[in-house]
Amino acid sequence: MSPKASDTQTCLREPAEKEDILEAKRQSEYHYEYTACDSLGSRWRVAVPHTPGLCTGLPDPVKGTECSFSCKAGQFLDMKDQSCKPCAEGRYSLGTGIRFDEWDELPHGFASIATNLEIDNSFSESAENCTTSTWVPLGDYVASNTDECTATLMYAVSLKQSGTVSFEYIYPDSSIVFEFFVQNDQCQPTVEESRWMRTTEKGWEFHSVELGRGNNVLYWRTTAFSVWSKVPKPVLVRNIGITGVAYTSECFPCKAGTYTSTSGSSFCQLCPANSYSGKGATSCQPCEPDTYSEQGSSSCKPRPPCTAQDYFYTHTACDAHGETQLMFKWAEPKTCSENLPTAVQLPPSGVKTKCPPCNPGFFKTNASACEPCPSGSYSNGSGCISCAAGTEPALGFEYKWWNTLPANMETTVLSGINFEYKGMAGWEVAGDYIYTAAGASDNDFMILTMVVPGFRPPQSVMADAENKEVSRITFVFETVCSVNCELYFMVGVNLRTNTPVETWNGSKGKQSYTYIIEKNATMSFTWAFQRTVYHEAGRKYTNDVAKLYSINVTNVMDGVASYCRLCAVESSGSCTSCLPGNYIDRASGACRPCAPSTYLKAHQPYGSQACIPCGPGTKSNKIHSLCYNDCHFSLNKNGRTLEYDFSALANSTAFVGGPSFTSKGLKYFHHFNIGLCGNQGRKIATCADNVTDMRVPDREAEFSKSVTSYVCQSIIVPSDVMGYKTVVSSQPVSLADRFVGVTTETTLDNITSLPELFAPGNTEVPDVIFFYRSNDVTQSCSSGRATAVRLRCEPLKTGSGALSVPSKCPDGTCDGCTFHFLWETATACPLCSTSNYHAIVSACLKGIQRTTYVWREPRLCAGGVPLPEQKVSICKTMDFWLKVGISAGTCAAILLTVMTCYFWKKNQKLEYKYSKLVINSTAKDSELPAADSCAIMEGEDVEDDLIFTSKKSLFGKIKSFTSKRTSDGFDSVPLKTSSGSTDMDL
């Protein structure tokens, strides 16, 4: 089977005798290539003409090397004899690879695209907004985007054998998600855990990934989401190298500004400063005296005349006479010329002045050097004085005189062009301050770093895991700027990445800044000053400077003391430590316990005034280190005590506000975590930054960037937006580190929870407000951030209820400092009592009567006294009482009849008596009435009865019959009266 090469035609051979004559001419008309490997792993070497259509004079195909053959780095495959030969001077090779180190434009084969993964019809224009948010080539490197668009740099390569891809990168800002991954023939990505890049600590870092044989697509992808802070710093990538591509049939020339003087090189070296080179150079040419160049330059530039911007001043160390010299120096590298007519000359040096005193805690030796005072003593910078009895040195570092750079500080310059550190000083001492030097360029970063090995906080702080302040650093600074300069203050833990904690832009007057240190570890503090982000030739803004006047760090391990503080005194007279929760009595030096419901100012525990009263609704813990609320609250209202129990809200509760959108259409959320009352003062709400943490191993979790407090906030970008398997959480901030108090008042400790921020609630039960403060002091929040959580009784919202932020302030804050939350839940109602329900008595049914207890409406209570069970009692039915009523009525009627008859008879008697009196009154006045018969008993009743029986009524007959016989058995006989009146038949 005849071999076939691409871009060739089937050609006839010329007679063999002519080949030797024309071979030299023909070799310039063609080159060799290999055919594709067959199933046996073999291939053919064929000649490919440079001119299409040329068929004559080409050599015959010959058997090629095996497909797995390759040359080492610094060599190339000579196709004429199929052997490896070293590269010539001025050229290099990777053996079986290629390198991309020139980024004036995107190299051939690379593609850069930008998309917005947010799919939302309302933001259809967002895709157009991302068209310019791509990776940008910037000479020596390529830079990522810095907005919320997703920028992807891609390169497809086919490997003949297993190889690697390597590159250098700078990834300084965790506000950008940076991932690198590879997809193979089946479009399967590489191992998921290896795709997330780690933020860089110093300068460029090297990264390498193994590649498999076959097609590989390389992806560098970035997405920024710094939605509430300044624009993040871009990711930079350079020196992309890929091995395993194929044989290298030629070496690559060194790019301009580099060279190699030896054969067989795998890389080229940069030309030093004040020299240059062209492409493929074997050496660098020096610049003329009136020109200059930076490292790696392809040409030289004319030297400008020197100005006052090109030199700086500093001080020498103190000599034996206690004097220092003022020195003027040209800024390095010196790029100006002092020989030009308009050039400024360097001012004379050597003026002697008296040395500034030593810093507090140091003393001056005979050689005028400053040494630390011995243990147990202090100084104000002159001589060491032993601490008096009952006192101890307050160890720390206080720098306010700058004759020499302290031993625990170092300075350097980070290039703003290629982000490499230069061997030069970025800050210079100037007596009573330290300031930024000129630097090599106006966009260089002037770096000053101080390392503190550890801290020794008071014992009361060590005993309490929740009082996080172990130390504090305070510095006084000033910036003088004519353009938009920036001063960064960064903090690193255990020599890891420095994290910016505060940034100042433009000129700032002399002011103080304090940072609270909450971890007892080796800490590094870095000040970085950049005059401008733009790079221009020469120095224009050297007079733009940052000055540090003083730096003070407290509780430093192995530090020095500027004063002695009171201590608790043992019986032997030596100092000891008070138990947690005890202050030191100034007069006696004895330890005294703090009063209940007060907390101790741990860093100044002197006198009873160090015990600060707790806020309303709170109480102190056992060691008096903080005040907390136990999820209970009492309120006296209208002579009634309302009891609250918020225990159901004690766990950490997450709350996500409504979606927000950036100018590019990226959707994000403000995510809050609230641990209302904590756990005996132990904060339980945690917010994390998983931009880098999602690929941090468990053993390094302690270095992850997260905050724990009563209330914290982070920025959340959903997984469906970013296209990742997990949500992206970034920029965690603590909003509540300290409990201020619980009250129904709207203002506490200068924190105001305005009622009009939320819709009005029930007026019968007031809102209960939890107030907090954070330790983070920022430029805009001089007292730190504050939080007010308003709990509102809503009986219908059971469980954890509903959280909300003010409608006017969807971010939770209206001024950036005070955050407001409304928590509507039934748990916020007071505990129920007996006054919250009443009884309803039912009718008697079948001898049973029920008493039911129901809540008074609206029910504005929860928990507490439970509703009593229904009571059942025995009762008489209606039928029984009806019978009783009829019987009673009948008896009453009979009784009434009898009484009527009785009184009627009584009335008749009275009539008779009246008639008799009338008759008697008609007798003669001289006559006396005749005496009655002796047979009749005295009294008129009998007579009356006898007379009355003459009436023939039923009762009269019965009465007369019974009265005819006396009690002795004889019948009574009616007699005539003595008056001789007519007899009456009785």
C-alpha positions, 0 to 999 in steps of 0.5 A: 500500500502506497503511503500518502502525505497531505498537500502532495500529489502523486508524482513520477520519479525522475531518472536517478542519475539527475538527483545528485546534480539538482539535490541542493537546489531541490532541498530549498523547495520542499520540507519533510513531514510524517504521515499519520501513524497506522494501526501498527504504530509506523509512519512514513517520511514524505517530502512536501513541496513549498510550492503547490503543484510541484511534483518533480524532483522530490525524494522517495518516501522512506520509513519514518521513526516509530510514532512514540519517538520524541526528542528531549527539551532543547533538541529538535528532530532533523528530518533529513536523517531523522535524528535529534540535534541540539538547538542552535544559539538564540533558539530553544525548544521544548522537545515535544511541546510548545510554549506561549510566552508572547501576548501582544495578541492572542496566539494562533489557536486560542479563543476568548469568549465571554458569556453570561450564564444567567438565563433570564428573559428580562435581561436579554441585553446582558449577553451583549454587555459581555462581548468586551469582557474577555481575556485581554493579552497585555504583552508578557501575560494575558489578563482576565475580566473583572466583571460578573461576565464569564470569560473563557480562554480556550485552546484545543490540542491533539497529543501524540502521547501523554503530556502536560500543560503548565502555566504561571498565574497570579490570582490575588483576589477571591472576588473572582472565581478562577478555574482551569480544567481540561476536556478530553475526546469524550468532552469529559472534564478532568478531576473536579477537585483540581479545577479550582485554583488557589489564590496566590500568596506572593508573585507568580505561581506555577501550575501543571496538569497531566494530559492524556493522549488524543484531543484535549481542550484547555479552559481558563475560566473566570467570573467576578462577582464583587457586587458591593466592593471595588473592582477586583484585581484580574487573574494573570496567566503567562508562559503556557507550555504544552508537552506531548504535542509531537516531534519538533522539527525545528527550534523556536527563535528567542523573542525580542528582549531575550537571548540564549548563548548556549546550544540545546536550550529549552528556554531563553533568558531576559536581557538585563536592564539597560540592554536589549536584543532582537528576535533570535539573539545570542546575546544582549546589546548594551544601551548607549549612555544617554538611553536606558531600558527595563529588563527584557526590552527589545529597544532602548529609550532616551533618558529624560532629564532628572527632576525632583521626582527621581530622588528621595531622602533617608537617614543613616543609622545613628553613629557613636556621637548620637547623630544621623546624616540626611542622605539624598539618593537617586531612585533605582533604577536610575532612568534619568540623565543629570547631564541634560541642560534642564536636569536637576542635580542631586542635593548634597548629603551629609547634613548631620542632625541629632538622632531621634530617641529610641522607640518606647521599650528600647534604650540607647547603647553606648554605640547609639544603637537601640536595644530592647529593655530587659524583662520586667522593665520599661522605657519611654525611649531613653533608659530602662526602669524596673517596674514598681512593686504591684505592677508588671510591664505591658508588653507590645510594640510601639514604633513612633521614631523611625531612624532605622527599620525595626528588625521585625519589618521588611520592605520591598517593591512589587512591580505593577507591570509583571508583578514580580518582586524587585530587590529594592526598598519600597519605604524609607525612614524619615525620623518621625515617620516612614514614607514610600520611596520613588519605586521603579514605576508609578504603578509599582506597589510599595510594600511594608510588612511587619511580622508578629510571632504571637500574642500574650493576652490577659488570662481572662481573655484566654479563659473565654472562647467568645471574647475574640480580642487577643490584641489590637493594632493601631497606626496613624497614617497620611496619604498625599496624592495628586492622582487616584492613589490607593493604600491597602492594609492587609492581614495574614495569618500564619504567613498565609495569604494577606487579605485586604481589610481596608483600603483608602483612595486618594489623599487622606489627612492624618488619621488613626485606624485600629484593627482587632486581632481575634486569633492568637497566631503568627500574624503579618501586617502589610501596607501596600501603596500604589500611586496609579494603576496605569503604567507610563514611562518615567516617574511623574507622581513620586511626590504622591506618598503614604506616611506612617507616623506610628504603629502600636500593637498590644499584648505581643509575645516577647514584646517590650513595654512602654509602661507598667500596669497594675497587677494582682499582688500575691502575699509574697509581693509578686504579680499574679493573675486574677481569676476570670471575672475579677478586677484589680483593686487599685488601692490594695492590688487584690482581686475583687469579683465583678457585681452580677450583670456586669462584664469586665473590660478585659484589657483594662481590669483596674477598679470597679469601673472596669465592670461595665453594666450589661444592657437591658434584657441581658446578663453576664456569663460566669466569668463576666467576660460578656453579656448575653440573653438566654432567649427569655424576656420580661415586660411590664405593661399596664400593670401586667407582666408579659413573659417571652420565651424565644428558645424556639428561635435560638438556632441559627436561621438563614434568610435570603433577601430578594434578588439583586442584579448587577449592571451586567444582569448577574443575579445575586442575593444577600444571604443573612445568618441570624443566631438570635441569642446564641448559646450562653453567649457563644455565637452560632451564626456562620458565613463563609467564603467558598470561592477558595474554600470549596477546594480547601482540604479539611486539614486547612479549614482553619485558614478558610475565610469565614466569620461567626457572630450573632448576625452575619452576611454574605453574597450568594450567587446561585448554582444555576447562575454560575453553572457550578455544582455549588452556590458561590458564597463570598465576602462574609461580614460580621454584623453583630459581635456583641450583644447590646440589649433587648428592649421594646424601646426603639433606641439603645446605645445610639442604635435606632430601629425606626418603626416606619421602616416596616409596616405597623403591627399589633398595638396591643403587644409591642415589638421586642428588639434585639440590638447588637454591635460588631467589632469591624470599624470601617471608614464609613462606620466609625463605631462599627456596624450595628444590627437591630432585629425586631421580633413581632407577635404574629400568631398565624406564623408558626415555627420559625416564622418569616424574616424580612428587611425594609422594603426601602432598603432591600440590602438590609441597611439604609446607611451601610452601617445599621442593619434592620430585620423584622422577624414575624412569628408566633414565638415572639408572642408573650407566654399565655396566662389565665387572663388570655382565656375565658370559660363557656358553660353549655346547657344541661343536656341529659343531666350533663353540663359542659364547661369549655375554655377558649382563647380570647380573640385575637389570641396574642400569646404563645406557650405558657399556661395551656388551655384547661381541659373541658369540664363535665358536671351533672345537672337536672334536666328540664322535665324534672323541674317542670314536674316540680314546678307543677306540683309546687304550683298546685300546692300553692293554689290549695294553700291560697284557697285555704287562706282565702277561706280563713281570712273570709271567716275572720272577716265575718267575725269582725263584722259580728263584733262590729254589729254587737258594738253598735247594738250595745251603744244604743242602750241607755246610758244609765243602765248597766249591762246584765251579767252573763250567765255563770255557765258561760266561760268568760271571753267573747269567742265562745259567744261569738262562735255560738252566735255565728253558728246560727248561720247555716253555712257548712262551717258553721254547722260543723262548728256548732255541732262540735261546740254543743258538747263540752269537754266533760261529756255534757251537752251545753244548755243555752240560757237566757241572759239576765237582761231578759232578752229574747232567747236565741236558738243556738 
